[in-house]
Amino acid sequence: MFQLHGRWLDEAKEWARTIVGAFLVYMAFTTVAFAQYRIPSESMVPHIEVGDRVTVSKFAYGYSRFSLPFDLGFALPRGERRLFQHMPRRGDVVVFIHPISNETMIKRLVGLPGDVIEVHDGALLINGSAVSTTEPHLLLRAVYPEGREWAERYDETLPGGVTHAVHNLTDAAPLDNFGPFTVPEGQLFFMGDNRDNSLDSRWDGMGTAPMENLIGRAEIVYATALSSCGRDHTVSCPMERWMRPLHR
């Protein structure tokens, strides 16, 4: 009887060690390597749709308290620098903590410290020069969760050579005129690719985000939301996204 009880106790301890070990491995992996996030809004259309899931490399920019999983970083004091800090480049799709609401955000980095950002009638200018764009083409798309909208899609090339697609709905949206604004030291300026459906650094309710708030660089869309465009031939299908790198 005592021998059987002792064997059960030994097995329970072994299971406990296994579970604790697996949890520590998970914590280490999700802190220093990769994480995944589900996209809740249309701010990064056309590259990322609502319901898509992206893989984020946490080592891309080094580590801060926000690299910890389960929102543990909010319990730690603020820091001026990241461990193994690397400056992101313009055009990176970045996951970060909202500087005011503490929500997890995903936007495209368009302004580095010292850059002067302006928007004139929807056109983006960086350091006094308009970014290069292709001719827009008009398309009709399905809007989440329902409805339709006309959008102009064009490619935009940022200083440094990163080219990405942008959606423009109107040249008279509330955030279509902005600046000039000089990005402060230690801060970053973000915009959504869906320019007229993105509350980003142009908005007083967000502004720039400090380097400390970066979680990591979104690398790839590993799961995409289901689309009904195949049954409705009057609307354009979303951009091909599955396993397509977000940076080239």
C-alpha positions as protocol buffer text, in pm:
chain_id: "A"
residue {
  index: 1
  type: MET
  ca { x: 0 y: 0 z: 0 }
}
residue {
  index: 2
  type: PHE
  ca { x: 275 y: 246 z: 102 }
}
residue {
  index: 3
  type: GLN
  ca { x: 484 y: 134 z: -197 }
}
residue {
  index: 4
  type: LEU
  ca { x: 196 y: 207 z: -438 }
}
residue {
  index: 5
  type: HIS
  ca { x: 136 y: 546 z: -279 }
}
residue {
  index: 6
  type: GLY
  ca { x: 507 y: 629 z: -313 }
}
residue {
  index: 7
  type: ARG
  ca { x: 505 y: 534 z: -683 }
}
residue {
  index: 8
  type: TRP
  ca { x: 207 y: 763 z: -748 }
}
residue {
  index: 9
  type: LEU
  ca { x: 384 y: 1044 z: -567 }
}
residue {
  index: 10
  type: ASP
  ca { x: 699 y: 995 z: -773 }
}
residue {
  index: 11
  type: GLU
  ca { x: 495 y: 996 z: -1095 }
}
residue {
  index: 12
  type: ALA
  ca { x: 311 y: 1312 z: -988 }
}
residue {
  index: 13
  type: LYS
  ca { x: 643 y: 1486 z: -921 }
}
residue {
  index: 14
  type: GLU
  ca { x: 776 y: 1375 z: -1260 }
}
residue {
  index: 15
  type: TRP
  ca { x: 464 y: 1509 z: -1435 }
}
residue {
  index: 16
  type: ALA
  ca { x: 498 y: 1837 z: -1243 }
}
residue {
  index: 17
  type: ARG
  ca { x: 863 y: 1871 z: -1352 }
}
residue {
  index: 18
  type: THR
  ca { x: 764 y: 1798 z: -1713 }
}
residue {
  index: 19
  type: ILE
  ca { x: 484 y: 2057 z: -1712 }
}
residue {
  index: 20
  type: VAL
  ca { x: 702 y: 2322 z: -1546 }
}
residue {
  index: 21
  type: GLY
  ca { x: 984 y: 2250 z: -1790 }
}
residue {
  index: 22
  type: ALA
  ca { x: 752 y: 2276 z: -2090 }
}
residue {
  index: 23
  type: PHE
  ca { x: 610 y: 2604 z: -1957 }
}
residue {
  index: 24
  type: LEU
  ca { x: 960 y: 2748 z: -1912 }
}
residue {
  index: 25
  type: VAL
  ca { x: 1055 y: 2645 z: -2267 }
}
residue {
  index: 26
  type: TYR
  ca { x: 735 y: 2809 z: -2397 }
}
residue {
  index: 27
  type: MET
  ca { x: 809 y: 3126 z: -2199 }
}
residue {
  index: 28
  type: ALA
  ca { x: 1165 y: 3141 z: -2334 }
}
residue {
  index: 29
  type: PHE
  ca { x: 1052 y: 3077 z: -2693 }
}
residue {
  index: 30
  type: THR
  ca { x: 772 y: 3336 z: -2692 }
}
residue {
  index: 31
  type: THR
  ca { x: 995 y: 3590 z: -2516 }
}
residue {
  index: 32
  type: VAL
  ca { x: 1308 y: 3574 z: -2732 }
}
residue {
  index: 33
  type: ALA
  ca { x: 1195 y: 3419 z: -3062 }
}
residue {
  index: 34
  type: PHE
  ca { x: 847 y: 3437 z: -3211 }
}
residue {
  index: 35
  type: ALA
  ca { x: 487 y: 3520 z: -3127 }
}
residue {
  index: 36
  type: GLN
  ca { x: 163 y: 3521 z: -3325 }
}
residue {
  index: 37
  type: TYR
  ca { x: -121 y: 3771 z: -3340 }
}
residue {
  index: 38
  type: ARG
  ca { x: -470 y: 3783 z: -3491 }
}
residue {
  index: 39
  type: ILE
  ca { x: -556 y: 4099 z: -3685 }
}
residue {
  index: 40
  type: PRO
  ca { x: -871 y: 4271 z: -3550 }
}
residue {
  index: 41
  type: SER
  ca { x: -912 y: 4568 z: -3790 }
}
residue {
  index: 42
  type: GLU
  ca { x: -882 y: 4677 z: -4153 }
}
residue {
  index: 43
  type: SER
  ca { x: -604 y: 4933 z: -4096 }
}
residue {
  index: 44
  type: MET
  ca { x: -343 y: 4722 z: -4282 }
}
residue {
  index: 45
  type: VAL
  ca { x: -557 y: 4630 z: -4584 }
}
residue {
  index: 46
  type: PRO
  ca { x: -460 y: 4530 z: -4853 }
}
residue {
  index: 47
  type: HIS
  ca { x: -160 y: 4342 z: -4712 }
}
residue {
  index: 48
  type: ILE
  ca { x: -340 y: 4207 z: -4404 }
}
residue {
  index: 49
  type: GLU
  ca { x: -714 y: 4144 z: -4365 }
}
residue {
  index: 50
  type: VAL
  ca { x: -932 y: 4111 z: -4054 }
}
residue {
  index: 51
  type: GLY
  ca { x: -892 y: 3761 z: -3907 }
}
residue {
  index: 52
  type: ASP
  ca { x: -547 y: 3698 z: -4059 }
}
residue {
  index: 53
  type: ARG
  ca { x: -277 y: 3569 z: -3826 }
}
residue {
  index: 54
  type: VAL
  ca { x: 80 y: 3693 z: -3846 }
}
residue {
  index: 55
  type: THR
  ca { x: 408 y: 3559 z: -3711 }
}
residue {
  index: 56
  type: VAL
  ca { x: 620 y: 3820 z: -3530 }
}
residue {
  index: 57
  type: SER
  ca { x: 996 y: 3797 z: -3476 }
}
residue {
  index: 58
  type: LYS
  ca { x: 1073 y: 3937 z: -3132 }
}
residue {
  index: 59
  type: PHE
  ca { x: 1449 y: 3940 z: -3185 }
}
residue {
  index: 60
  type: ALA
  ca { x: 1433 y: 4180 z: -3483 }
}
residue {
  index: 61
  type: TYR
  ca { x: 1468 y: 4496 z: -3272 }
}
residue {
  index: 62
  type: GLY
  ca { x: 1606 y: 4357 z: -2947 }
}
residue {
  index: 63
  type: TYR
  ca { x: 1411 y: 4311 z: -2625 }
}
residue {
  index: 64
  type: SER
  ca { x: 1218 y: 4530 z: -2384 }
}
residue {
  index: 65
  type: ARG
  ca { x: 968 y: 4458 z: -2107 }
}
residue {
  index: 66
  type: PHE
  ca { x: 700 y: 4421 z: -2375 }
}
residue {
  index: 67
  type: SER
  ca { x: 883 y: 4119 z: -2516 }
}
residue {
  index: 68
  type: LEU
  ca { x: 744 y: 3913 z: -2226 }
}
residue {
  index: 69
  type: PRO
  ca { x: 427 y: 3710 z: -2297 }
}
residue {
  index: 70
  type: PHE
  ca { x: 95 y: 3730 z: -2107 }
}
residue {
  index: 71
  type: ASP
  ca { x: 127 y: 4112 z: -2071 }
}
residue {
  index: 72
  type: LEU
  ca { x: 383 y: 4063 z: -1794 }
}
residue {
  index: 73
  type: GLY
  ca { x: 576 y: 4366 z: -1917 }
}
residue {
  index: 74
  type: PHE
  ca { x: 312 y: 4606 z: -1789 }
}
residue {
  index: 75
  type: ALA
  ca { x: 415 y: 4517 z: -1433 }
}
residue {
  index: 76
  type: LEU
  ca { x: 778 y: 4617 z: -1494 }
}
residue {
  index: 77
  type: PRO
  ca { x: 928 y: 4969 z: -1485 }
}
residue {
  index: 78
  type: ARG
  ca { x: 992 y: 5163 z: -1805 }
}
residue {
  index: 79
  type: GLY
  ca { x: 1336 y: 5146 z: -1965 }
}
residue {
  index: 80
  type: GLU
  ca { x: 1524 y: 5386 z: -2191 }
}
residue {
  index: 81
  type: ARG
  ca { x: 1687 y: 5124 z: -2415 }
}
residue {
  index: 82
  type: ARG
  ca { x: 1618 y: 4776 z: -2545 }
}
residue {
  index: 83
  type: LEU
  ca { x: 1849 y: 4482 z: -2484 }
}
residue {
  index: 84
  type: PHE
  ca { x: 2042 y: 4414 z: -2810 }
}
residue {
  index: 85
  type: GLN
  ca { x: 1860 y: 4711 z: -2963 }
}
residue {
  index: 86
  type: HIS
  ca { x: 1835 y: 4735 z: -3343 }
}
residue {
  index: 87
  type: MET
  ca { x: 1675 y: 5032 z: -3515 }
}
residue {
  index: 88
  type: PRO
  ca { x: 1389 y: 4928 z: -3746 }
}
residue {
  index: 89
  type: ARG
  ca { x: 1383 y: 5052 z: -4104 }
}
residue {
  index: 90
  type: ARG
  ca { x: 1119 y: 5251 z: -4284 }
}
residue {
  index: 91
  type: GLY
  ca { x: 861 y: 5020 z: -4433 }
}
residue {
  index: 92
  type: ASP
  ca { x: 873 y: 4755 z: -4161 }
}
residue {
  index: 93
  type: VAL
  ca { x: 536 y: 4618 z: -4050 }
}
residue {
  index: 94
  type: VAL
  ca { x: 565 y: 4642 z: -3673 }
}
residue {
  index: 95
  type: VAL
  ca { x: 365 y: 4506 z: -3379 }
}
residue {
  index: 96
  type: PHE
  ca { x: 384 y: 4741 z: -3082 }
}
residue {
  index: 97
  type: ILE
  ca { x: 204 y: 4862 z: -2771 }
}
residue {
  index: 98
  type: HIS
  ca { x: -21 y: 5166 z: -2817 }
}
residue {
  index: 99
  type: PRO
  ca { x: 144 y: 5451 z: -2620 }
}
residue {
  index: 100
  type: ILE
  ca { x: -187 y: 5566 z: -2468 }
}
residue {
  index: 101
  type: SER
  ca { x: -438 y: 5279 z: -2458 }
}
residue {
  index: 102
  type: ASN
  ca { x: -182 y: 4994 z: -2416 }
}
residue {
  index: 103
  type: GLU
  ca { x: -355 y: 4794 z: -2692 }
}
residue {
  index: 104
  type: THR
  ca { x: -147 y: 4573 z: -2921 }
}
residue {
  index: 105
  type: MET
  ca { x: -117 y: 4745 z: -3260 }
}
residue {
  index: 106
  type: ILE
  ca { x: 15 y: 4659 z: -3605 }
}
residue {
  index: 107
  type: LYS
  ca { x: 114 y: 4939 z: -3844 }
}
residue {
  index: 108
  type: ARG
  ca { x: 379 y: 5027 z: -4101 }
}
residue {
  index: 109
  type: LEU
  ca { x: 677 y: 5234 z: -3986 }
}
residue {
  index: 110
  type: VAL
  ca { x: 713 y: 5542 z: -4208 }
}
residue {
  index: 111
  type: GLY
  ca { x: 907 y: 5785 z: -3988 }
}
residue {
  index: 112
  type: LEU
  ca { x: 1233 y: 5745 z: -3794 }
}
residue {
  index: 113
  type: PRO
  ca { x: 1367 y: 5987 z: -3530 }
}
residue {
  index: 114
  type: GLY
  ca { x: 1442 y: 6322 z: -3693 }
}
residue {
  index: 115
  type: ASP
  ca { x: 1223 y: 6261 z: -3999 }
}
residue {
  index: 116
  type: VAL
  ca { x: 977 y: 6534 z: -4097 }
}
residue {
  index: 117
  type: ILE
  ca { x: 638 y: 6379 z: -4185 }
}
residue {
  index: 118
  type: GLU
  ca { x: 368 y: 6557 z: -4384 }
}
residue {
  index: 119
  type: VAL
  ca { x: 46 y: 6448 z: -4554 }
}
residue {
  index: 120
  type: HIS
  ca { x: -109 y: 6674 z: -4821 }
}
residue {
  index: 121
  type: ASP
  ca { x: -450 y: 6568 z: -4956 }
}
residue {
  index: 122
  type: GLY
  ca { x: -360 y: 6206 z: -4880 }
}
residue {
  index: 123
  type: ALA
  ca { x: -11 y: 6220 z: -5033 }
}
residue {
  index: 124
  type: LEU
  ca { x: 277 y: 6128 z: -4798 }
}
residue {
  index: 125
  type: LEU
  ca { x: 589 y: 6347 z: -4781 }
}
residue {
  index: 126
  type: ILE
  ca { x: 904 y: 6254 z: -4588 }
}
residue {
  index: 127
  type: ASN
  ca { x: 1172 y: 6516 z: -4524 }
}
residue {
  index: 128
  type: GLY
  ca { x: 1012 y: 6755 z: -4772 }
}
residue {
  index: 129
  type: SER
  ca { x: 985 y: 6510 z: -5064 }
}
residue {
  index: 130
  type: ALA
  ca { x: 675 y: 6327 z: -5180 }
}
residue {
  index: 131
  type: VAL
  ca { x: 723 y: 5950 z: -5176 }
}
residue {
  index: 132
  type: SER
  ca { x: 719 y: 5779 z: -5514 }
}
residue {
  index: 133
  type: THR
  ca { x: 386 y: 5619 z: -5611 }
}
residue {
  index: 134
  type: THR
  ca { x: 244 y: 5431 z: -5908 }
}
residue {
  index: 135
  type: GLU
  ca { x: -75 y: 5526 z: -6091 }
}
residue {
  index: 136
  type: PRO
  ca { x: -376 y: 5421 z: -5881 }
}
residue {
  index: 137
  type: HIS
  ca { x: -636 y: 5177 z: -6004 }
}
residue {
  index: 138
  type: LEU
  ca { x: -994 y: 5171 z: -5878 }
}
residue {
  index: 139
  type: LEU
  ca { x: -1147 y: 4858 z: -5727 }
}
residue {
  index: 140
  type: LEU
  ca { x: -1461 y: 4760 z: -5540 }
}
residue {
  index: 141
  type: ARG
  ca { x: -1395 y: 4555 z: -5226 }
}
residue {
  index: 142
  type: ALA
  ca { x: -1597 y: 4385 z: -4955 }
}
residue {
  index: 143
  type: VAL
  ca { x: -1574 y: 4561 z: -4619 }
}
residue {
  index: 144
  type: TYR
  ca { x: -1556 y: 4377 z: -4286 }
}
residue {
  index: 145
  type: PRO
  ca { x: -1799 y: 4273 z: -4144 }
}
residue {
  index: 146
  type: GLU
  ca { x: -2036 y: 4371 z: -4427 }
}
residue {
  index: 147
  type: GLY
  ca { x: -2076 y: 4625 z: -4703 }
}
residue {
  index: 148
  type: ARG
  ca { x: -1868 y: 4748 z: -4996 }
}
residue {
  index: 149
  type: GLU
  ca { x: -1642 y: 5039 z: -5074 }
}
residue {
  index: 150
  type: TRP
  ca { x: -1453 y: 5183 z: -5368 }
}
residue {
  index: 151
  type: ALA
  ca { x: -1079 y: 5213 z: -5311 }
}
residue {
  index: 152
  type: GLU
  ca { x: -781 y: 5332 z: -5510 }
}
residue {
  index: 153
  type: ARG
  ca { x: -484 y: 5097 z: -5482 }
}
residue {
  index: 154
  type: TYR
  ca { x: -132 y: 5203 z: -5570 }
}
residue {
  index: 155
  type: ASP
  ca { x: 225 y: 5113 z: -5477 }
}
residue {
  index: 156
  type: GLU
  ca { x: 428 y: 5347 z: -5260 }
}
residue {
  index: 157
  type: THR
  ca { x: 808 y: 5342 z: -5235 }
}
residue {
  index: 158
  type: LEU
  ca { x: 952 y: 5482 z: -4913 }
}
residue {
  index: 159
  type: PRO
  ca { x: 1302 y: 5632 z: -4876 }
}
residue {
  index: 160
  type: GLY
  ca { x: 1532 y: 5331 z: -4850 }
}
residue {
  index: 161
  type: GLY
  ca { x: 1352 y: 5137 z: -5122 }
}
residue {
  index: 162
  type: VAL
  ca { x: 1068 y: 4951 z: -4948 }
}
residue {
  index: 163
  type: THR
  ca { x: 767 y: 4928 z: -5182 }
}
residue {
  index: 164
  type: HIS
  ca { x: 421 y: 4833 z: -5059 }
}
residue {
  index: 165
  type: ALA
  ca { x: 57 y: 4867 z: -5165 }
}
residue {
  index: 166
  type: VAL
  ca { x: -169 y: 5137 z: -5023 }
}
residue {
  index: 167
  type: HIS
  ca { x: -546 y: 5191 z: -5025 }
}
residue {
  index: 168
  type: ASN
  ca { x: -691 y: 5540 z: -5057 }
}
residue {
  index: 169
  type: LEU
  ca { x: -1064 y: 5597 z: -5012 }
}
residue {
  index: 170
  type: THR
  ca { x: -1082 y: 5976 z: -5041 }
}
residue {
  index: 171
  type: ASP
  ca { x: -854 y: 6280 z: -5048 }
}
residue {
  index: 172
  type: ALA
  ca { x: -1071 y: 6459 z: -4792 }
}
residue {
  index: 173
  type: ALA
  ca { x: -1056 y: 6229 z: -4491 }
}
residue {
  index: 174
  type: PRO
  ca { x: -986 y: 6381 z: -4145 }
}
residue {
  index: 175
  type: LEU
  ca { x: -622 y: 6262 z: -4145 }
}
residue {
  index: 176
  type: ASP
  ca { x: -545 y: 6338 z: -4513 }
}
residue {
  index: 177
  type: ASN
  ca { x: -372 y: 6661 z: -4415 }
}
residue {
  index: 178
  type: PHE
  ca { x: -111 y: 6651 z: -4141 }
}
residue {
  index: 179
  type: GLY
  ca { x: 210 y: 6818 z: -4034 }
}
residue {
  index: 180
  type: PRO
  ca { x: 482 y: 6903 z: -4091 }
}
residue {
  index: 181
  type: PHE
  ca { x: 582 y: 6703 z: -3784 }
}
residue {
  index: 182
  type: THR
  ca { x: 935 y: 6618 z: -3674 }
}
residue {
  index: 183
  type: VAL
  ca { x: 961 y: 6272 z: -3516 }
}
residue {
  index: 184
  type: PRO
  ca { x: 1122 y: 6313 z: -3170 }
}
residue {
  index: 185
  type: GLU
  ca { x: 1435 y: 6128 z: -3063 }
}
residue {
  index: 186
  type: GLY
  ca { x: 1354 y: 5776 z: -2944 }
}
residue {
  index: 187
  type: GLN
  ca { x: 1010 y: 5782 z: -3109 }
}
residue {
  index: 188
  type: LEU
  ca { x: 869 y: 5621 z: -3425 }
}
residue {
  index: 189
  type: PHE
  ca { x: 594 y: 5733 z: -3663 }
}
residue {
  index: 190
  type: PHE
  ca { x: 345 y: 5470 z: -3786 }
}
residue {
  index: 191
  type: MET
  ca { x: 71 y: 5468 z: -4050 }
}
residue {
  index: 192
  type: GLY
  ca { x: -172 y: 5203 z: -4171 }
}
residue {
  index: 193
  type: ASP
  ca { x: -168 y: 5091 z: -4535 }
}
residue {
  index: 194
  type: ASN
  ca { x: -545 y: 5152 z: -4545 }
}
residue {
  index: 195
  type: ARG
  ca { x: -479 y: 5523 z: -4511 }
}
residue {
  index: 196
  type: ASP
  ca { x: -835 y: 5649 z: -4459 }
}
residue {
  index: 197
  type: ASN
  ca { x: -929 y: 5368 z: -4220 }
}
residue {
  index: 198
  type: SER
  ca { x: -639 y: 5384 z: -3976 }
}
residue {
  index: 199
  type: LEU
  ca { x: -603 y: 5569 z: -3646 }
}
residue {
  index: 200
  type: ASP
  ca { x: -225 y: 5597 z: -3635 }
}
residue {
  index: 201
  type: SER
  ca { x: 52 y: 5846 z: -3553 }
}
residue {
  index: 202
  type: ARG
  ca { x: -134 y: 6122 z: -3741 }
}
residue {
  index: 203
  type: TRP
  ca { x: -407 y: 6101 z: -3476 }
}
residue {
  index: 204
  type: ASP
  ca { x: -385 y: 6285 z: -3143 }
}
residue {
  index: 205
  type: GLY
  ca { x: -525 y: 5975 z: -2972 }
}
residue {
  index: 206
  type: MET
  ca { x: -208 y: 5781 z: -3053 }
}
residue {
  index: 207
  type: GLY
  ca { x: 84 y: 5990 z: -3180 }
}
residue {
  index: 208
  type: THR
  ca { x: 432 y: 5845 z: -3207 }
}
residue {
  index: 209
  type: ALA
  ca { x: 538 y: 5534 z: -3017 }
}
residue {
  index: 210
  type: PRO
  ca { x: 862 y: 5498 z: -2819 }
}
residue {
  index: 211
  type: MET
  ca { x: 1117 y: 5234 z: -2917 }
}
residue {
  index: 212
  type: GLU
  ca { x: 1047 y: 5056 z: -2588 }
}
residue {
  index: 213
  type: ASN
  ca { x: 692 y: 4978 z: -2703 }
}
residue {
  index: 214
  type: LEU
  ca { x: 800 y: 4759 z: -2995 }
}
residue {
  index: 215
  type: ILE
  ca { x: 709 y: 4391 z: -2964 }
}
residue {
  index: 216
  type: GLY
  ca { x: 861 y: 4280 z: -3293 }
}
residue {
  index: 217
  type: ARG
  ca { x: 849 y: 4274 z: -3672 }
}
residue {
  index: 218
  type: ALA
  ca { x: 556 y: 4103 z: -3844 }
}
residue {
  index: 219
  type: GLU
  ca { x: 719 y: 3859 z: -4084 }
}
residue {
  index: 220
  type: ILE
  ca { x: 452 y: 3654 z: -4259 }
}
residue {
  index: 221
  type: VAL
  ca { x: 78 y: 3589 z: -4276 }
}
residue {
  index: 222
  type: TYR
  ca { x: 57 y: 3222 z: -4180 }
}
residue {
  index: 223
  type: ALA
  ca { x: -324 y: 3196 z: -4173 }
}
residue {
  index: 224
  type: THR
  ca { x: -577 y: 3396 z: -4373 }
}
residue {
  index: 225
  type: ALA
  ca { x: -942 y: 3474 z: -4312 }
}
residue {
  index: 226
  type: LEU
  ca { x: -1199 y: 3306 z: -4535 }
}
residue {
  index: 227
  type: SER
  ca { x: -1317 y: 3521 z: -4823 }
}
residue {
  index: 228
  type: SER
  ca { x: -1656 y: 3513 z: -4995 }
}
residue {
  index: 229
  type: CYS
  ca { x: -1537 y: 3709 z: -5300 }
}
residue {
  index: 230
  type: GLY
  ca { x: -1548 y: 3396 z: -5516 }
}
residue {
  index: 231
  type: ARG
  ca { x: -1927 y: 3389 z: -5487 }
}
residue {
  index: 232
  type: ASP
  ca { x: -1962 y: 3760 z: -5563 }
}
residue {
  index: 233
  type: HIS
  ca { x: -1796 y: 3847 z: -5892 }
}
residue {
  index: 234
  type: THR
  ca { x: -1878 y: 4217 z: -5856 }
}
residue {
  index: 235
  type: VAL
  ca { x: -1611 y: 4270 z: -5587 }
}
residue {
  index: 236
  type: SER
  ca { x: -1235 y: 4230 z: -5603 }
}
residue {
  index: 237
  type: CYS
  ca { x: -1080 y: 3943 z: -5410 }
}
residue {
  index: 238
  type: PRO
  ca { x: -829 y: 4031 z: -5134 }
}
residue {
  index: 239
  type: MET
  ca { x: -460 y: 4034 z: -5217 }
}
residue {
  index: 240
  type: GLU
  ca { x: -289 y: 3695 z: -5205 }
}
residue {
  index: 241
  type: ARG
  ca { x: -141 y: 3682 z: -4855 }
}
residue {
  index: 242
  type: TRP
  ca { x: -97 y: 3326 z: -4727 }
}
residue {
  index: 243
  type: MET
  ca { x: 271 y: 3256 z: -4649 }
}
residue {
  index: 244
  type: ARG
  ca { x: 366 y: 3573 z: -4833 }
}
residue {
  index: 245
  type: PRO
  ca { x: 650 y: 3760 z: -4658 }
}
residue {
  index: 246
  type: LEU
  ca { x: 559 y: 4109 z: -4543 }
}
residue {
  index: 247
  type: HIS
  ca { x: 915 y: 4229 z: -4610 }
}
residue {
  index: 248
  type: ARG
  ca { x: 1128 y: 4173 z: -4918 }
}
